[in-house]
């Protein structure tokens, strides 16, 4: 039996097994991931970032209900196993959309390792922007099922975010697409959808 560890920001970088990670007792106010077999800790987002996350989630979830052949499950809580890493690496994006979510599998038997996201999204962290703009660009590229990676950037003004999109071509990302506040992004992945980058809309 694994003894539960009480962990917080001082444990950033601590080597951990998946079993220890699952059993840990976490200090509130932070988000935790297991990256290259080590604990990665960032402060929990503030209300402006959460507001943008909810806005984008609602757009994707509404689309999913109308186009279940494209997405049949959208969530703000997920874990993405990255293959072919020397140590366990499971980033936890702010948003993930899945095409073949196994609703036929009993709830207690569903595992992140069996799921294949087609789109992931992050709201840039004020405290650690490189996590979303650099680290996760590299990690999500290694997950073949992910067709697009969206990065919503609230800096410097959360009410006027910008969007950066990575689209996959084969095994690699194409050159990123930058969409300014108020402009419209039309994803290849999502027929009959256009995103106006404006949280008021």
N, C-alpha and C positions, 0 to 999 in steps of 0.2 A: 504493500500500500504506500503511495506517495504522500509524503508529509506536505501540507499546504504551506507555501511561503507567503509572507506578507511583503509585497513589493511595491515600490514607488519610483519616483524619478531618479533617486540616487542609484537605482539598479540598472539604469540605462547602460547597455553594452554587456550586461552579465550573460555568460553562457548558460543556456537552458535547454533541456530536452522538451519535446512536445508534451510529455506527460507532466512535467513540472509546470509548464505554461498552462495547461488545462486545469490543474489543481490549485493554482496560485490564488491568493487573496489579494485583491488589488486596491491600492490607495485611490480614492475617488478624485476626479478632476483631471485625469490624464487618459490618454489612449495608448494601448499596448499592442505591439506586433512582435512576431518572431521572424527575424531577418538574419539569414546566414547563421542560424543556430544561436543568435544572441537577442536579448531583449531590446526592443526599440521603443522609446517612450517619448511622447510629445504631449504638451498641454492639450486638454480638451478644447474644442473650438468655442468661440464666443457666440453670442446670439446673432450677430451679422452673418457669420459663416453658416450657422445652422439654418438661418432663414433662407439663404441661397440654396443650401442642400435640399430643404423641403420644397422650394419652388421648382428645382430641377427634377426632384423625385416625382412630384405631382404630374409634371409634363410627361415623363417616361411611363409612369404607371397608367395614366389615362390612355396613352398610345397603346400600351400593352393590352388593355381591356378591349380595344377596338381591333388590334392586330396580333392575336395570340400566336399566329404563325411566324411572326418576327420575334417577339418576346412573349413568353408565357409566365414570367416571374420577374419582378423588379424589387430590389431590397436596398435599404440603407445600412444593413448589417450583413457583412459577408466576409469570407476568408478565401483567398485565392492561392492554392498551392502552385508554386512555381517549379516546373520540372528541371531536372538536370543541374541542380545546384549542389555544391559540395556539402552544405548543411541545410537543414530544414528552413524554408523561406516561405512565409505565408502572409503577404501584405493584406490589409483589410481596407478596401476602398470605401469612400463615402457612399458610392452608389454602384450597383452592379445589375445588369440585365441578362437574363438567361433565356435561351431559346427552347431547351428541352428539359425544363425542370420536372423531375420525376414525381408528379403528384400521385402516381399509382403505387409508389413505394411507401410502406408504412412510415409514419413520422419518425419513430424511434430508430429506423434504419437508414435515414438520410444522412449523408456525409458530404462535407465540402469537397473531399477528394474525388467524388464521383460527378461533380457538376462542372459545366463548361460555359463560362460567361462569354457573351459576344460583345458586350460593351461595358466598360468601367468608367467611372467618373470620380474626380477629386475636386474639392474646394481647397485652393492653395492655403496652406497653414502659414499664418503670420509669423509663428515662432520658428518654423523650419521649412521655408519654401522649397529648398532643394529636394526634400522628400518627394514632393509631387512633380517638380519640374525636371529633376535629373534622375534620382533613384528609381522612381516608379516607371519612368519612361523606359529604362533599361529592363526592369523586371517584367512589366506587362508585355514587352516585345517577345519575351521568352515563352509566353502562354499562347499557343497557336490558335486557340478558339477565339481570342479577343480580336475583333475586327477593328474596333475604334476605341481610343482612349481620349476622354474629354477632360480638360483642365479648366475649371472656372476660377478666374483670378479676381478676388475682391480688392486688390491693392490698386491705387491708394484709397479709393472710395468704394465701399461695399455696395452702394446703391447704383454704381456704374461699372459693373464687372466686365471683364473681357473673357474671351474663350479661346483656348488653343486646342486643336484637334489633331491627333495622330491617327492616320489610316494605314492599315496593313496592305502591303503588296507582297505576296509570297511570305517569306520569313521575316521581312523587315518592315519598319515604318517608312512611309513616304515622307517627304518634307512636310513639316507641320503646317497646318492652316491656322492663321490667326484671324479671329473675328472680333472686331471692336464692339464696344457697347453700342446698342441700337441697331447693329447690322444683323443680317439673317444668315444662319447656317442651315444648309439642306444636306442631310446625311444620305450617302448612298445606301447605307444599311437599312434605312427606314423609309419605305415608300409612303407618300402622302403625308410627310411630316416636314415642317420647317420651324426652326427655333429662332425667335427674335431674342437677342441677348439683352434682355431688359426685364428685371424681376418684377416690374409693375404690370407686365403683360402675360 
